[in-house]
């Protein structure tokens, strides 16, 4: 892979929608990718496994994608999954 680091997104589907978390690509195995979490505050992975900022973890290859487009709103290191960005909480009454 070389000395260059590649910044990607770790994609997690949650009950609140799809979220993209900043991660640095560190290495690969045949079925998994090793990433270093760059999101302040860390990431909660499936199975209630919590990974802090700067820790390295193996994840499936399909969970690592390019960063979302610049038109999407990114807050605190992650994109909240809405096409037009997060507009705040709406009262549904």
N, C-alpha and C positions, 0 to 999 in steps of 0.2 A: 504494500500500500504506500510506503514512502513516508517522508517526514511531514508531508502536508496533512492537516486535519480537515475533515469535512463536516460541516454543520448540517444536520438533518432534523426532521421532526419525528417524534415518537407519537403514533396515533393510538388513542384509546377510545373505544366506544363506551360511553357511560349512559346512565339513565337520563342524564341531562343533555345528551347529544354527543357528537364526536368532538374530541379535544386533541389539539396538537401541542406537544411539549417539546421545547428545544433540547436537542441532544447532539453530542459530538460522536461521530463514527470512529471507533477505536480499532475494531477488527471484525473478522467474520469466520464462521464455521460453515460446514455444508448446509445446515438448516437454520442457523441462528446468527444474529448480529450482536456484537458487543458494543454498547454505547455508554458514554459518560453523560449523566444528567446535568443539564445547564440551566434548569428552571429553578429560580429562587424558591425555597420552601419545599422542594422535592416533588415526587410524584407517587401517587398511590396506584400500584399495579394490580392486575386481577389477582384474586386470592388474598386480598388485604395485605399484600406485601408492600411496604413503604420504602422508597429509595430516596435518600437525601441528596442535596445538591453536591455535585462532584463525585458521587459514587459511580462505579462501573457495574453494569448488569447485562446479562444475556437476554435478548428478546427475539421473538420470531422475525424472520426477514420481512414478512408482509406488513409488520407494524412500523417499519421505518421508511419514511417517504421524504421527498423534498419539502422545504419550508412552504407554508401557504403563500399565495400571491400577496403582493403589497396592498391590494385593494381591501383585504380582510383586516379586521382590527385585531391586534395582538395585545393582550394585557398581561403584564407580569410574567412574561416568558411563555405564555400559552395562548392559543387561539380558541375561542369558545365554541366554534362549530356552526355559527349562524352565517348565512351568506352575506348579509349586509352589516355584520358586526353586532355587538351587544348593545342594546338600547336601554338597558335598565329593567327593573321589575315593573310589570304592567298589572294594574289592579283589574281582575277579571269580573268584578261585580257589575 
